[in-house]
Amino acid sequence: MSTDWRPPPPLPPSSPERVRGVLGGSLLYDQPALAAERARLEAFIAGPEPLGVEVGFDHGMRILERARRQPDWRWLGVEIRRARVDAAAPHAPENCLLWRADARAVFAALLPPGRVSLVEVYFPTPTENPRHLLWTPGFVDAVGRALAPEGRLVVVTDVEGLHEHVGALLQGWTEAEEPPAAGALSRRERVCRRDGLPVYRRCVSPPSVTR
Ligand SMILES: C[S@@+](CC[C@H](N)C(=O)[O-])C[C@H]1O[C@@H](n2cnc3c(N)ncnc32)[C@H](O)[C@@H]1O
């Protein structure tokens, strides 16, 4: 893992619903071929329970354990790698949907304003490709819109430069208390603990101006 990561140069701006670089195009879910997938997501998030979202769940250990321990919430996992989703999805309890998608499209186009109570991003990829960069002003705005006013965003990384980059994007957000632990560590979290690597954490609530 690079210890001197710096954000790649930003892409030219685009409208909020058209996120540049997104897998399949950010208007992907407007295509008729994906109507059933979109309906599946919309039905899942329509329930009255609080909604938690984990971005980049990889093997899914954290979100699957969270969903088992907190059956009174709904848990949506968004992961871009199909093989990971296919492997983890059969283990998901009824209150957990593991979905193959680019989180940037999901937040920009699919999650209703104020619907989400918790967003967790554990060890986001420290990419050097601007088209793959998750942490942009547009993504932060979209997360801020999707979160309820008292909702929380948790970002955890072992890359100091990424921690600083995310911190700069989250200026104006309010420091918040972290939710209880999931009950299982993510794969990278285990590695960091085993190797004694420093881990940087942020837990914040959105500023009111983003809704
Ligand atoms: C460095 S890994 C960390 C995985 C896991 N959260 C952990 O802590 O071990 C980053 C994960 O985010 C996923 N990912 C990267 N960009 C994504 C995006 N735009 N939308 C959804 N998932 C993404 C990757 O496929 C990968 O599984």
Ligand as a Chemical Component Dictionary entry (heavy atoms), coordinates in Angstrom:
data_LIG
# 
_chem_comp.id                   LIG 
_chem_comp.type                 NON-POLYMER 
_chem_comp.pdbx_formal_charge   0 
_chem_comp.three_letter_code    LIG 
# 
loop_
_chem_comp_atom.comp_id 
_chem_comp_atom.atom_id 
_chem_comp_atom.alt_atom_id 
_chem_comp_atom.type_symbol 
_chem_comp_atom.charge 
_chem_comp_atom.model_Cartn_x 
_chem_comp_atom.model_Cartn_y 
_chem_comp_atom.model_Cartn_z 
_chem_comp_atom.pdbx_ordinal 
LIG C1  C1  C 0  -9.074  -1.531 -0.772 1  
LIG S1  S1  S 1  -10.534 -2.487 -0.930 2  
LIG C2  C2  C 0  -11.149 -2.571 0.747  3  
LIG C3  C3  C 0  -12.145 -3.665 0.909  4  
LIG C4  C4  C 0  -12.790 -3.786 2.300  5  
LIG N1  N1  N 0  -13.695 -2.661 2.559  6  
LIG C5  C5  C 0  -11.759 -3.899 3.374  7  
LIG O1  O1  O 0  -11.745 -3.036 4.285  8  
LIG O2  O2  O -1 -10.961 -4.848 3.338  9  
LIG C6  C6  C 0  -11.691 -1.337 -1.692 10 
LIG C7  C7  C 0  -12.992 -2.006 -2.116 11 
LIG O3  O3  O 0  -13.851 -1.017 -2.683 12 
LIG C8  C8  C 0  -14.381 -1.521 -3.914 13 
LIG N2  N2  N 0  -14.677 -0.331 -4.728 14 
LIG C9  C9  C 0  -13.780 0.526  -5.281 15 
LIG N3  N3  N 0  -14.405 1.534  -5.923 16 
LIG C10 C10 C 0  -15.734 1.312  -5.761 17 
LIG C11 C11 C 0  -16.907 1.997  -6.194 18 
LIG N4  N4  N 0  -16.817 3.112  -6.923 19 
LIG N5  N5  N 0  -18.123 1.487  -5.855 20 
LIG C12 C12 C 0  -18.220 0.349  -5.125 21 
LIG N6  N6  N 0  -17.139 -0.351 -4.686 22 
LIG C13 C13 C 0  -15.921 0.122  -4.993 23 
LIG C14 C14 C 0  -13.288 -2.413 -4.471 24 
LIG O4  O4  O 0  -13.767 -3.349 -5.408 25 
LIG C15 C15 C 0  -12.792 -3.069 -3.170 26 
LIG O5  O5  O 0  -13.547 -4.211 -2.832 27 
# 
loop_
_chem_comp_bond.comp_id 
_chem_comp_bond.atom_id_1 
_chem_comp_bond.atom_id_2 
_chem_comp_bond.value_order 
_chem_comp_bond.pdbx_ordinal 
LIG C1  S1  SING 1  
LIG S1  C2  SING 2  
LIG S1  C6  SING 3  
LIG C2  C3  SING 4  
LIG C3  C4  SING 5  
LIG C4  N1  SING 6  
LIG C4  C5  SING 7  
LIG C5  O1  DOUB 8  
LIG C5  O2  SING 9  
LIG C6  C7  SING 10 
LIG C7  O3  SING 11 
LIG C7  C15 SING 12 
LIG O3  C8  SING 13 
LIG C8  N2  SING 14 
LIG C8  C14 SING 15 
LIG N2  C9  SING 16 
LIG N2  C13 SING 17 
LIG C9  N3  DOUB 18 
LIG N3  C10 SING 19 
LIG C10 C11 SING 20 
LIG C10 C13 DOUB 21 
LIG C11 N4  SING 22 
LIG C11 N5  DOUB 23 
LIG N5  C12 SING 24 
LIG C12 N6  DOUB 25 
LIG N6  C13 SING 26 
LIG C14 O4  SING 27 
LIG C14 C15 SING 28 
LIG C15 O5  SING 29 
# 
